Amino acid sequence: MKQPLVECVPNFSEGREETTLLAIEVALTSVAGVMLLGREADVDHNRSVFTIAGPPLAVKEAAIRAVGVAAERIDLSRQQGEHPRIGAADVVPFVPVRDIALAACAELAWEAGAEIWSRFGVPVYFYEAAAKIAGRERLENVRRGHFEGLRDELLLSAERAPDLGHGQLHPTAGATVVGARKLLIAYNINLDTDKLEIAKAIAKTIRASSGGLPHVKAMGVMLHSRGQAQVSMNLTDFEVTPIHVVFAAVEREALRYGVRVANSELIGFIPRAAVEMGFASALRFEGLKRESVLENALDAKMES
């Protein structure tokens, strides 16, 4: 019998200092059974994304240890980058992969949050399926104002106080947002222009919160190291809004401004089903079945 498998995709507010990234990596791989699947770092966003997977309790402990390293080494009062953040260890989502329910991942999130506060004194917010307060399901609601704005707001009002903590942010580590969610695709499209206002306008048009594509979160950011504007996105349900549909929408909107898409990039990993959907669309396959993909057919046979 296969054991449950959980993915965790912690995001850290550091994308430039290699010694800090290596220290986080060591923490994430210090627990037996945890697999490091990948690490992405962006100097413009000043952010890194790690992907680990393994048994639930091992993944939970690894994530907790990495938060401690980030809290010790990252000072948000000095950190600057294009990506919104409220914490040194900004977001820690637990994702069900095999033989575990989303509700069980929410339990992992609550347990991890309690340990993060207890061990390191870093306040915790819970989001998505682990949210305990109405309105905190959406990460953008929790992160509104970023570190500086939220820190100042908490001095005047307790309405946005962390779920765990004394009602204030850690002076240098901020707060960590811990949650449970389904698989998502972190996806960026880089435009052949340095006009940030175009990327922001496109993001506003396509994101769900503005009446655009369902399950698409988007923002426009500037990549100063490349001289390019970027539409940075999270696709939270690729089965409803596939990645190729998002690309087509951004490309169409860009052309309205006389701009072309330079390229696109994946942050972390993409589910196989999303790749299959895009492939079938590009080649206009009629009724392509999952079993038509050799590896899928072999997996099905081996599991039966």
Backbone as a ProteinNet text record, in pm:
[ID]
protein_1_A
[PRIMARY]
MKQPLVECVPNFSEGREETTLLAIEVALTSVAGVMLLGREADVDHNRSVFTIAGPPLAVKEAAIRAVGVAAERIDLSRQQGEHPRIGAADVVPFVPVRDIALAACAELAWEAGAEIWSRFGVPVYFYEAAAKIAGRERLENVRRGHFEGLRDELLLSAERAPDLGHGQLHPTAGATVVGARKLLIAYNINLDTDKLEIAKAIAKTIRASSGGLPHVKAMGVMLHSRGQAQVSMNLTDFEVTPIHVVFAAVEREALRYGVRVANSELIGFIPRAAVEMGFASALRFEGLKRESVLENALDAKMES
[TERTIARY]
83.5	0	87.7	56.9	133.9	100.9	203.6	180	136.3	65.3	22.1	141.1	117.5	223	172.2	250.2	215.1	324.7	283.2	376.8	369.5	481.9	483.1	566.6	516.3	582.9	607.6	701.8	727.2	793.9	747	801.2	875.7	998.8	1081	1116.2	1124.3	1149.9	1299.6	1361.5	1503.9	1530.6	1585.4	1617.1	1754.2	1835.6	1966.1	2085	2065.1	2174.5	2184.3	2285	2295.8	2319.4	2393.4	2418.8	2289.6	2198.9	2069.4	1985.8	1986.7	1910.1	1963.4	2094.4	2152.2	2116.7	2113.5	2076.5	1931.5	1843.3	1703.3	1694.2	1769.8	1769.6	1815.7	1919	1968.3	1858.4	1787.9	1679.8	1569.4	1534.3	1426.1	1461.6	1589.5	1631.3	1688.3	1672.3	1730.3	1641.5	1521.8	1428.3	1422.6	1438.9	1438	1305.4	1313.8	1195.2	1148.7	1205.6	1164.7	1248.8	1182.6	1248.9	1243.5	1358.8	1361.6	1343.8	1231.8	1201.6	1255	1266.9	1314.6	1329.7	1406.3	1427.3	1435.4	1355.7	1355.9	1384.6	1471.9	1501.3	1500	1443.7	1432.3	1488.6	1586	1651.8	1561.6	1476.9	1387.8	1275.8	1213.7	1111.3	1174.3	1304.9	1376.6	1299.5	1280.5	1194.3	1242.5	1226.6	1259.4	1143	1129.1	1023.6	1088.1	1068.1	1118.3	998.9	1022.1	918.5	972.5	903.6	941.5	819.9	845.7	737.3	783.3	685	716.9	601.4	625.8	521.2	476.5	350.6	296.8	374.2	402.3	467.8	611.3	679.6	816.4	818.2	726.7	718.6	684.8	594.5	558.7	680.7	756.9	873.5	978.7	998.8	1096.6	1057.4	930.6	883	902.1	872.2	888.5	1034.9	1125.7	1267.6	1312.8	1264.2	1302.7	1250.3	1131.7	1078.3	1170.2	1219.4	1311.3	1438.9	1493.5	1614.7	1586.2	1473.4	1437.7	1418.6	1353.7	1328.8	1459.2	1557.2	1686.2	1770.2	1755.7	1850.8	1794.4	1662.3	1602.6	1541	1581.6	1533.3	1444.3	1313.7	1220.1	1227.6	1282.7	1295.9	1398.5	1479.8	1580.7	1553.5	1478.9	1456	1368.2	1407.1	1330	1317	1200.4	1178.7	1045.8	1021.8	899.1	778.2	802.6	691.1	633.2	499.7	438.1	482.5	497.3	534.7	501.5	471.6	457	549.8	622	706.9	837.5	938.1	1064.6	1037.1	967.1	904.7	761.8	733.5	611.7	487.8	495.9	380.7	426.8	352.1	384.3	256.7	233	112.9	141.7	49.1	54.2	-47.6	-3.9	-84.4	-100	-222	-239.7	-198.3	-118	-72.9	-130.2	-121.8	-167.6	-215.5	-335.4	-390.7	-399.7	-430.6	-453.7	-550.8	-641.3	-744.1	-695.9	-760.1	-727.8	-751.5	-854.7	-883	-768.5	-704.7	-590.7	-471.5	-457.2	-350.2	-378	-505.2	-539.6	-497.1	-517.2	-471.2	-319.7	-248	-101.8	-65.2	-138	-111	-130.6	-238.4	-264.9	-156	-113.6	-7.4	124.2	155.3	279.4	277.2	163.1	152	175	118	136.4	283.3	353.8	496.2	579.8	545.8	620.3	611.4	492.4	475.9	547.9	533	591.1	744	802.1	948	1019.8	963.1	1037.7	976.7	856.4	792.4	749.9	731	683.7	531.9	456.1	310.1	266.9	146.8	98.1	-43.7	-64.8	-199.1	-229.4	-354.9	-397.3	-482.3	-458.1	-529.8	-577.7	-651	-711.7	-791.4	-772.5	-853.9	-827.8	-719.2	-687.4	-735.4	-796.7	-840.7	-939.3	-919.8	-1009.5	-1095.4	-1062.2	-1136.5	-1188	-1314.3	-1375.6	-1300	-1275.4	-1203	-1056.2	-1006	-864	-836.2	-939.1	-916.5	-824.8	-840.3	-763.9	-632.3	-523.6	-391	-374.7	-428.1	-411.2	-478.1	-583.9	-647.4	-557.1	-494.7	-405.3	-283.6	-233.7	-107.3	-126.7	-248.7	-278.1	-196.7	-132.9	-49.4	95.7	124.5	259.9	313.3	438.8	495.6	481.4	521.8	523.2	381.4	290.1	153.8	81	97.8	32.1	89	219.4	283.5	225.3	211.1	158.4	9.7	-64.9	-208.3	-236.4	-154.4	-175.1	-150.6	-76.5	-55.3	-182.2	-273.2	-395.4	-520.6	-516.9	-636.7	-599.3	-683.8	-659.7	-736.9	-806.2	-892.8	-816	-695	-615.3	-505.8	-523.4	-423.2	-402.2	-282.1	-253.7	-340.8	-360.7	-434.2	-358.4	-227	-141.8	-38.4	-24.9	69.6	8.3	82.3	38.3	-21.2	-66.7	-132.6	-40.1	89.6	185.9	274.7	340.5	434.7	569.2	644.3	782.5	858.4	945.9	1008.8	1092	1148.4	1228.8	1174	1108.5	1058.9	913.7	844.3	706	612.9	539	448	451.7	417.4	412.7	268.2	233.4	98.9	102.8	32.3	35.5	-102.8	-105.7	-236.2	-233.5	-348.6	-364.6	-442.7	-398.5	-463.5	-444.2	-518.1	-499.1	-374.6	-337.4	-226.4	-256.3	-159.6	-174.3	-52.8	-66	44	88.3	213.1	272	336.7	288.2	319.4	339.1	448.1	477.6	488.2	437.4	453	525.9	640.4	724	691.6	672.9	633.9	755.4	747.4	856.2	841.4	837.9	826.1	875	915.1	954.2	847.5	728.8	619.3	537.3	563.3	496.2	345.6	300.5	157.1	80.4	147.2	81.7	62.8	167	155.9	48.7	40.8	-61.7	-201.4	-216.4	-347.7	-391.2	-298	-330.1	-368.2	-291	-319.8	-458.8	-494.9	-626.9	-737.2	-714.4	-815.6	-839	-732.8	-747.3	-773.8	-746.8	-759.7	-906.3	-934.2	-1071.5	-1132.1	-1055.5	-1109.1	-1157.3	-1113	-1157.9	-1260.6	-1311.2	-1409.3	-1349	-1223	-1155.6	-1172.8	-1063.3	-1067.6	-1082.8	-1170.9	-1189.1	-1060.3	-1038.4	-926.3	-789.6	-784.5	-657.1	-628.1	-511.5	-462.6	-346.1	-344.2	-241.7	-203.8	-77.3	-29.1	79.3	99.1	206.4	325.8	444.3	567.2	674.8	776.2	886.7	1009.9	1068.1	1192.8	1306.2	1363.2	1464.3	1590.3	1622.6	1744.5	1732	1609.1	1587.3	1530.5	1488.3	1423.7	1291	1219	1091.6	982.1	862	744.3	690.9	634.1	589.8	448.6	370.9	242.7	266.6	262.5	293	161.8	146.5	16	24.3	-85.1	-113.9	-243.6	-241.4	-360.8	-406.6	-513.9	-551.8	-641.7	-691.3	-766.4	-749	-642.9	-608.1	-708.7	-790.6	-891.7	-1006.4	-1031.7	-1134.5	-1077.7	-961.2	-893.9	-754.9	-739.1	-610.4	-502.7	-378.7	-266.6	-260.7	-298.7	-293.7	-400.9	-510.1	-613.9	-562.9	-489.2	-432.5	-328.9	-243	-141.6	-207.4	-309.4	-378.6	-442.1	-498.6	-563.3	-461.1	-346.8	-243	-187.3	-163.5	-111.7	-209.4	-336.5	-439.5	-444.4	-439.3	-442.6	-316	-201.6	-75.7	-78.6	-132	-138.4	-225.7	-324.9	-408.7	-326.2	-216.3	-127.8	-7.2	-8.5	103.1	227.4	208.8	320.6	312.3	427.2	432.5	475.9	441.7	491.9	634.2	727.6	867.1	885.6	835.2	844.4	760.3	751.9	682.4	765.7	735.4	816.9	730.6	769.3	702.2	782.6	713.8	778.5	736.2	832.3	797.2	757.7	648.3	610.2	469.7	442.6	313.4	257.4	129.9	72	73.8	92.3	96.5	-30.9	-143.6	-271.2	-275.8	-212	-211	-128.8	-18.6	63.7	-14.8	-84.8	-164.2	-273.2	-336.5	-442	-386.4	-271.3	-210.3	-164.4	-108.9	-63.2	-180.8	-289.2	-406.6	-465	-463.7	-516.9	-429.5	-295.8	-204.2	-214.3	-233.9	-240.8	-383.6	-480.7	-622.9	-664.6	-614.9	-656.1	-803.8	-872.3	-1010.8	-1015.1	-1064.3	-1086.3	-962	-851.4	-730.1	-755.4	-733.7	-755.5	-625.8	-639	-519.1	-445.5	-520.7	-460	-382.1	-397.4	-321.4	-175.7	-147.5	-10.2	53.3	164.7	226.9	247.5	305.7	334.8	207.5	100.5	-26	-81	-71.9	-118.5	-36.9	94.6	178.7	148.6	130.6	98.4	-31.2	-130.2	-260.8	-247.2	-167.2	-148.9	-74.1	26.9	109.2	30.9	-65.5	-144.1	-261.6	-298.6	-415.3	-379.6
-119.7	0	125.7	218.6	341.1	432.9	501.3	594.2	729.5	808.7	941.4	1027	1109.1	1195.6	1339.9	1428.7	1570.1	1652.5	1757.6	1855.4	1980.8	2048.6	2178.4	2272	2394.6	2489.7	2620.5	2621.2	2742.7	2851.5	2975.3	3092.2	3178.5	3217.1	3296.3	3430.7	3533.4	3668.3	3692.9	3609.5	3621.4	3550.2	3623.1	3561.7	3598.2	3655.5	3705.6	3649.3	3625.6	3583.6	3431.6	3378.2	3233.3	3160.1	3219.8	3149.4	3128.6	3224.9	3210	3103	3101.5	3000.6	2860.6	2846.9	2716.5	2673.2	2767.5	2733.9	2686.8	2750.1	2706.6	2568.1	2545.6	2413.9	2304.2	2332.9	2235	2201.7	2302.6	2279.3	2193.8	2221.4	2147.4	2001.1	1973.3	1835.2	1764.6	1826.1	1768.2	1661.2	1641.1	1543.5	1422	1304.7	1180.9	1165.4	1126.2	1100.4	1217.6	1336.4	1455.1	1467.6	1488.1	1503.3	1650.2	1706.5	1840.7	1826.3	1874.7	1861.1	1977.2	2092.5	2206	2331	2426.1	2555.8	2661.4	2765.5	2877	3004.7	3089.1	3216.7	3326	3441.1	3552.6	3678	3740.6	3856.6	3980	3993.6	4109.2	4097.7	3980.3	3956.6	3953.2	3922.1	3897	3794.3	3680.7	3577.3	3442.5	3341.6	3205.2	3113.4	3011.1	2912.5	2775	2700.5	2564.1	2467.9	2351.4	2248.8	2121.8	2075.5	1949.7	1857.9	1729.7	1631.5	1514.6	1444.9	1330.2	1295.6	1212.1	1178.8	1303.8	1312.5	1435.8	1489.7	1407	1456.9	1501.7	1430.7	1469.1	1602.2	1620.3	1746.2	1861.3	1837.5	1941.8	1986.7	1892.8	1926.2	1999.7	1955.9	2021.8	2166.8	2189.8	2326	2413.8	2359.1	2435.3	2476.8	2383.5	2414.4	2522.7	2517.8	2618.6	2756.5	2762.3	2890.5	2949.3	2864.2	2911.7	2970.3	2906.4	2958.3	3093.1	3101.9	3227.6	3340	3310.1	3410.9	3462.5	3375.6	3412.6	3495.3	3468	3523.7	3636.3	3650.3	3749.1	3862.8	3984.7	4103.6	4183.7	4177.9	4246	4397.5	4449.4	4593.9	4648	4557.9	4597.1	4536.5	4430.6	4359.1	4437.8	4440.9	4508.2	4415.2	4416.7	4335.6	4369.8	4317.1	4348.4	4269.9	4158.9	4072	4112.3	4114.3	4140.5	4037.3	4080.1	3986.3	4045.1	3959.2	4003.7	3925.7	3827.1	3747	3707.7	3682.7	3627.6	3492	3405.5	3286.8	3329.6	3366.1	3440	3351.1	3244	3155.5	3010.3	2928.8	2785.8	2705.4	2664.3	2585	2434.6	2357.4	2211.5	2164.5	2074.3	2035.9	1883.8	1832.9	1687.4	1636.6	1531.9	1473	1333.1	1250.3	1111.1	1057.9	1000.2	929.4	1016.4	1142.9	1232.2	1340.9	1378.3	1476.2	1617.8	1713.9	1854.7	1890.5	1833.3	1861.1	1815.5	1705	1656.9	1751.5	1811.1	1909.1	2035.9	2070.7	2184.2	2156.5	2033.6	1995.4	2010	1968.8	1984.9	2132.1	2215.8	2359.6	2416.3	2376.5	2427.1	2383.1	2257.5	2206.3	2278.3	2298.7	2368.2	2511.7	2578.2	2715.8	2727.4	2634.2	2636.2	2619.4	2532.7	2510.4	2632	2695.4	2814.1	2924.6	2946.3	3048.3	3008.2	2880.7	2833.1	2834.2	2787	2773	2904.4	2984.6	3098.9	3235.6	3236.9	3364	3440.7	3369.9	3433.2	3416.3	3525.7	3516.5	3444.1	3388.6	3305.8	3345.7	3353.6	3365.2	3233	3190.3	3070.6	3112.4	3046.9	3084.9	2962.9	2991.8	2888.1	2789.3	2659	2558.7	2557	2618.3	2622.3	2750.9	2841.6	2969.7	2947.9	3023.2	3015.1	3140	3243.5	3369.3	3402.1	3434.7	3465.4	3577.5	3558	3656.3	3625.7	3535.8	3502.1	3382.2	3333.5	3225.5	3273.5	3399.7	3455.7	3514.9	3467.2	3511.8	3662.6	3719.3	3862.2	3945.9	3893.3	3964.8	3966.4	3853.6	3844	3934.4	3939.9	4008.8	4156.1	4205.1	4342.7	4442.6	4535.1	4634	4594.1	4465.9	4412.7	4428.9	4400.1	4401.2	4537.9	4642.5	4775.6	4824.8	4807.3	4854.4	4778.6	4646	4564.7	4594.2	4611.2	4643.4	4771.4	4872.8	5000.7	4991.2	4914.1	4900	4832	4734.4	4660.9	4747.9	4855	4946.2	5022.8	5033.1	5111.8	5027.7	4903.4	4819.9	4673.3	4600.6	4457.1	4371.9	4435.8	4362.1	4263	4298	4210.7	4138.4	4123.7	4057.3	3913.3	3861.8	3722.6	3623.3	3506.2	3398.5	3350.2	3346.8	3308	3417	3464.4	3571.3	3672.6	3777.2	3877.4	4001.2	3985.7	4097.1	4189.5	4158.8	4239.8	4148.8	4207.3	4130.7	4118.8	4016.2	4005.6	4123.3	4192.6	4314.1	4294.4	4176.2	4152.1	4039	3941.1	3825	3838.4	3941.7	3963.2	3855.9	3794.8	3684	3582.8	3461.3	3355.2	3315.5	3302.5	3262.3	3112.7	3034.4	2888.3	2840.3	2746.6	2702.1	2567	2532.1	2408.8	2444.5	2393.8	2425.1	2311.7	2320.6	2226.5	2265.4	2178.3	2209.8	2337.4	2425.3	2543.2	2554.1	2641	2665.5	2809.8	2828.5	2962.3	2990.7	3093.7	3112.6	3260.9	3293.8	3432.7	3446.8	3557.6	3589.2	3722.2	3719.7	3837.4	3906.7	4036.8	4115.3	4181.7	4203.8	4268.5	4420.6	4467.9	4610.9	4638.3	4761.3	4802.2	4889.7	4889.3	4971.6	4891.7	4919.2	4847.1	4867.1	4984.1	5011.7	4917.4	4868.6	4774	4640.1	4592.6	4465.9	4475.2	4588.6	4604.3	4606	4670.1	4675.1	4537.3	4460.6	4324.8	4238.6	4248.9	4170.5	4201.1	4328.2	4367	4309.2	4304.2	4253.5	4105	4028.1	3882.1	3820.3	3890.8	3825	3813	3708.3	3677.9	3788.7	3849.1	3949.4	4074.7	4093.8	4208	4168.2	4044.8	3997.7	3928.6	3889.5	3822.9	3672.6	3601.9	3456.2	3393.3	3294.7	3228.3	3164.2	3175	3108.8	3157.5	3281.9	3341.9	3461.7	3459	3573.1	3631.8	3762.8	3823.3	3960.8	3995.9	4130.8	4165	4294.2	4339.5	4381.4	4334	4370.5	4406.5	4475.7	4516.5	4433.3	4373.8	4299.5	4392.6	4461	4562.1	4499.8	4378.4	4315	4278.8	4266.8	4231.7	4347.6	4453.4	4562.6	4521.5	4433.4	4380.4	4394	4418.7	4412.3	4269.4	4227.9	4088.4	4082.8	3988.7	3954.6	3828	3843	3733.4	3675.6	3542.3	3481.5	3354.8	3328.3	3199.1	3148.3	3027.4	2964.5	2861.1	2891.7	2810.7	2692.2	2685.4	2568.1	2555.8	2486.2	2476.7	2394.8	2314.2	2237.7	2327.4	2435.2	2531.7	2632.7	2687.5	2781.5	2727.9	2655.5	2593.9	2697	2655.7	2746	2801	2720	2769.7	2875.9	2869.4	2972.2	3104.4	3095.3	3214.7	3278.6	3197	3251	3324.5	3261.8	3323.6	3456.8	3462.6	3585.5	3697.3	3665.9	3766.7	3813	3719.4	3755.1	3846.1	3813.4	3894.6	4035.4	4045.5	4176.8	4256.6	4189.1	4257.7	4319.1	4245.8	4296.1	4420.1	4431.8	4552.1	4676.4	4656.4	4767.5	4775.3	4694	4693.4	4626.7	4532.7	4465.3	4315.1	4252.7	4107.5	4038.3	3912	3829.4	3787.6	3814.2	3774.5	3625.8	3582	3441.8	3422.4	3300.3	3272.8	3175.4	3168.3	3083.5	3021.8	2902.7	2828.7	2843.6	2866.5	2869.5	2743	2658.4	2531.2	2428.1	2359.2	2245.1	2261	2181.6	2184.4	2042.3	2023.2	1888.5	1833.8	1704.3	1640.8	1668.1	1667.9	1688.9	1825.7	1926.4	2059.9	2061.9	1988.2	1977.7	1908.6	1802.8	1729.3	1817	1898.4	1986.5	2087.8	2145.9	2243.6	2181.1	2060.4	1988.4	1957	1908.8	1875.4	1998.8	2110.6	2233.8	2283.8	2280.9	2332.1	2254.8	2123	2038.9	2009.3	2066.3	2050.8	1903.7	1828.8	1689.3	1682.1	1587.9	1564.1	1447.4	1473.8	1367.8	1293.7	1366.2	1300.6	1249.4	1120.2	1058.7	1056	1058.9	1050.7	920.5	815.5	685.2	680.4	784.2	789.6	826.6	881.2	913.5	788.5	746.8	618.7	605.7	707.5	698.2	684.4	749.4	736.5	595.3	536.4	398.9	301.9	321.9	234.5	249.3	374.9	398.4	329.7	339.1	277.5	126.2	66.3	-78.4	-120.5	-43.9	-78.1	-62.3	28.4	51.3	-43.7	-110.9	-199.8	-338.2
0	0	0	-89.3	-97.6	19.5	70.4	179.9	124.5	203.8	158.4	116.3	17.5	-35	-37.1	23.9	32.8	-32.3	-101.2	-155.4	-68.6	-54.1	11.4	-75.1	-94.8	-184.1	-108.8	-15.7	61.9	-21.4	-2.4	-70.5	30.2	-3.5	87.3	24	105.8	57.3	41.9	-37.1	-69	-201.4	-296.1	-424.4	-474.9	-386.6	-431.2	-352.7	-225.6	-138.3	-135.2	-203.1	-220.4	-88.4	4.3	130.5	208.8	201.6	268.8	200.5	68.4	-4.8	23.6	33.5	65	206.8	299.6	437.8	444.3	368.7	362.8	301.3	196.1	130.9	226.5	303.7	401.9	502.3	549	645.1	584.5	460.1	395.2	371.3	354.6	325.8	447.7	564.5	685.7	749.2	695.4	751.6	658.8	716.3	636	562.7	436.8	356.8	273	297.6	222.4	95.5	-16.3	-145.4	-188	-221.5	-279.2	-430	-479.8	-622.3	-704.5	-643.1	-721.4	-638.2	-694.4	-631.6	-740	-725.9	-821.9	-743.1	-797.2	-733.7	-840.3	-805.4	-898.7	-833.7	-898.4	-838.2	-840.1	-942.9	-949.6	-846.5	-839.7	-738.2	-598.8	-593.2	-467.7	-385.5	-447	-390.1	-440.2	-356.9	-398.2	-365.7	-447.5	-430.3	-429	-322.3	-310.5	-320.3	-376.7	-382.9	-320	-215.5	-152	-150.6	-133.9	-125.5	-40	16.3	99.3	190.8	291.6	389.4	464.3	499.5	558.9	678.4	777.6	898.2	870.9	780.4	745.9	671.9	579.9	505	599	691.4	788.2	868.1	920.3	1001.6	918.6	795.1	708.8	683.3	657.3	632.6	755.3	872.2	996.7	1015.4	994.6	1011.4	914.7	792.1	692.5	729.4	786.6	833.1	939.9	1028.5	1132.2	1074.6	971.7	906.9	841.9	772.3	705.4	807.3	917.9	1020.9	1080.3	1087.2	1145	1047.7	917.1	819.9	732.5	723.7	632.6	713.9	683.2	754	659.6	681.2	592.6	604.2	710.9	722.9	624.9	568.5	469.3	331.9	327.1	201.6	105.6	-21.4	-124.7	-245.4	-308.3	-428.4	-490.4	-609	-681.3	-630.8	-562.1	-523	-388.2	-374.4	-243.7	-140.4	-14.2	91.7	226.5	322.3	461.2	553.4	499.4	585.4	521.4	605.1	555.8	491.3	564.6	506.3	477.3	354.9	324.6	318.8	244.1	225.4	234.1	307.9	322.1	297.3	172.6	142.8	140.9	196.7	190.2	86.8	-0.5	-116.9	-121.2	-126.7	-136.9	-274.7	-276.4	-403.3	-422	-316	-329.9	-195.5	-198.1	-81.7	43.8	25.1	138.7	93.1	182.4	148.3	177.3	113.4	137.3	284.2	345.1	486	575.8	541.3	619.3	603.8	485.6	465.1	545.6	562.2	648.1	791.9	837.3	971.6	982.7	879.2	878.9	891.1	817.5	819.5	959.7	1026.2	1161.6	1258.5	1245.1	1331.9	1303.8	1176.3	1140	1191.5	1176	1223.3	1372.5	1447.4	1592.6	1629.6	1558.4	1586	1546.3	1434.9	1389.9	1494.5	1548.1	1651.2	1780.3	1818.6	1944.1	1940.7	1830.8	1824.3	1794.1	1704.8	1652.3	1685.5	1743.4	1773.4	1650.4	1538.3	1414.7	1408.2	1402.4	1393	1265.9	1269	1158.7	1119.8	989.5	931.4	860.4	863.6	790.6	670.9	554.9	433.1	355.2	247.3	161.5	247.9	227.6	297.5	447.3	492.6	635.7	702.1	627.1	683.3	797	904.4	1020	1036.2	960.3	966.1	827.3	816.7	687.6	617.6	488.7	409.9	396	480.2	473.2	383	317.4	221.5	108.2	69.7	-41.4	9.1	-46.9	-3.8	-19.5	-128.5	-150.5	-42	19.8	130.7	253.6	279.3	395.1	376	253.6	225.7	187.8	192.9	153.2	236	167.3	234.5	246.6	222.7	232.5	375	395.5	530.4	596.9	524.7	583.7	615.3	519.6	540.1	648.9	649.8	752.2	890.3	898.4	1027	1085.9	1001.5	1049.6	1082.9	1002.9	1027.4	1160.5	1195.1	1319.2	1443	1428.1	1540.1	1574.6	1475.3	1492.8	1509.8	1459	1460.7	1474.8	1548	1567.6	1467.3	1375.4	1282.6	1197.4	1161.7	1076.1	1153.9	1282.7	1365.6	1319.3	1334.1	1295.3	1371.1	1312.4	1379.6	1502	1492.5	1604.1	1625.5	1749.4	1778.5	1872.4	1900	1996.4	1929.2	1806.2	1739.7	1664	1660.9	1587.3	1503.2	1405.1	1324.6	1396.2	1360.6	1406.1	1343.7	1417.7	1365.3	1238.8	1220.3	1099.2	1013.1	1073.5	998.4	957.4	1004.4	965	1017	926.2	959.2	846	878	777.3	752.8	625.5	586.4	553.6	631.8	618.1	575	481.9	435	367.4	313.6	236.5	111.3	-1.1	-128.1	-227.3	-336.9	-446.4	-525.7	-618.8	-707.9	-785.3	-794	-878.8	-970.3	-1069.8	-1162.9	-1145.1	-1105.7	-1097.8	-1233.2	-1300.2	-1441.4	-1470.3	-1538.5	-1573.9	-1725.3	-1776.8	-1918.4	-1928.7	-1997	-2012.5	-2144.5	-2137.1	-2253.9	-2317.2	-2446.6	-2519.1	-2509	-2385	-2357.4	-2216.4	-2192.5	-2057.3	-1993	-2049.8	-1997.7	-1895.2	-1769.1	-1661.5	-1665.4	-1706.9	-1707.7	-1801	-1905.4	-1996.3	-1926.4	-1857.2	-1784.3	-1677.1	-1607.3	-1503.9	-1564.4	-1679	-1744	-1791	-1846.1	-1890.6	-1771	-1663.8	-1543.7	-1490.7	-1489.4	-1440.2	-1527.7	-1658.4	-1750.9	-1735.2	-1712.5	-1714.8	-1578.2	-1469.3	-1339	-1296.6	-1221.9	-1182.1	-1097.7	-1010.2	-919	-991	-1115.6	-1195.1	-1300	-1290	-1386.4	-1507	-1496.6	-1607.6	-1605.7	-1621.6	-1630.9	-1492.7	-1478.8	-1348.9	-1298.6	-1170	-1102.4	-1150.3	-1196.5	-1236.8	-1147.5	-1083.6	-1007.5	-1086.8	-1103.1	-1188.5	-1139.3	-1161.8	-1132.9	-1233.6	-1257.9	-1344.9	-1262	-1299.6	-1228.5	-1330.9	-1284.2	-1370.7	-1340.5	-1443.5	-1429.9	-1471.4	-1376.1	-1406.7	-1465.8	-1423.3	-1474.4	-1622.5	-1671.9	-1811.9	-1893.9	-1826.2	-1897.1	-1957.5	-1886.5	-1936.7	-1832	-1881.2	-1794.9	-1797.4	-1686.5	-1673.8	-1618.1	-1671.4	-1612.2	-1530	-1397.8	-1305.7	-1253.9	-1261	-1234.6	-1151.3	-1081.9	-1023.2	-1084	-1137.7	-1194.3	-1091.8	-1021	-905.5	-940.3	-1062.9	-1108	-1258.9	-1298.9	-1441.1	-1520.8	-1451.4	-1523.7	-1568.9	-1495.2	-1534.3	-1633.5	-1602.1	-1692.5	-1722.9	-1833.3	-1867.2	-1899.1	-1889	-1907.8	-2050	-2150.4	-2288.1	-2312.8	-2240.2	-2250.7	-2193.3	-2083.2	-2021.1	-2113.3	-2170.4	-2262	-2377.9	-2436.8	-2550.6	-2511.3	-2391.1	-2345.2	-2325.9	-2264.3	-2244.4	-2379.1	-2468.9	-2600.8	-2675.3	-2666	-2733.4	-2675	-2542.4	-2479.6	-2511.5	-2513.4	-2543.4	-2682.9	-2779.4	-2916.5	-2927.2	-2839.6	-2838.1	-2805.8	-2731.2	-2696.4	-2790.2	-2895.8	-2989.5	-2935.9	-2842.3	-2776.4	-2801.8	-2815.6	-2833.6	-2704.4	-2692.7	-2583	-2616	-2523.8	-2546	-2517	-2402	-2361.7	-2236.8	-2192.8	-2067.3	-1985.7	-1856.8	-1769.5	-1660.3	-1622.7	-1516.8	-1389.3	-1277.9	-1147	-1072.9	-1043.1	-979.7	-1083.4	-1058.2	-1140.8	-1197.3	-1300.1	-1366.5	-1369.5	-1337.7	-1344.6	-1487.3	-1499.3	-1630.4	-1709.2	-1640.4	-1709.7	-1777.2	-1715.3	-1775.5	-1903.8	-1903.7	-2024.4	-2135.5	-2099.4	-2198.6	-2259.3	-2174.9	-2224.2	-2323.8	-2292.1	-2381.5	-2511.3	-2502.8	-2621.8	-2713.9	-2656.5	-2736.3	-2803.8	-2732.5	-2790.1	-2904.4	-2883.8	-2985.3	-3116.3	-3105.3	-3225.4	-3268.4	-3197.5	-3229.6	-3236.4	-3139.3	-3127.1	-3090.1	-3146	-3107	-3009.8	-2890.7	-2793.2	-2750.3	-2731	-2681.3	-2540.5	-2519.1	-2389.1	-2309.7	-2179.6	-2095	-2120	-2150.4	-2174	-2305	-2388.3	-2513.3	-2488.4	-2369.2	-2332.5	-2272.6	-2329.1	-2292.7	-2142.4	-2079.5	-1936.3	-1852.9	-1896.4	-1824.8	-1834.7	-1952.8	-1971.3	-1886.8	-1881.9	-1800.5	-1652.1	-1608	-1466.3	-1427.9	-1515.1	-1487.3	-1474.5	-1561.7	-1557.3	-1430.9	-1394.5	-1279	-1148	-1146.1	-1025.3	-1011.9	-1121.4	-1120.2	-1065.7
[MASK]
++++++++++++++++++++++++++++++++++++++++++++++++++++++++++++++++++++++++++++++++++++++++++++++++++++++++++++++++++++++++++++++++++++++++++++++++++++++++++++++++++++++++++++++++++++++++++++++++++++++++++++++++++++++++++++++++++++++++++++++++++++++++++++++++++++++++++++++++++++++++++++++++++++++++++++++++

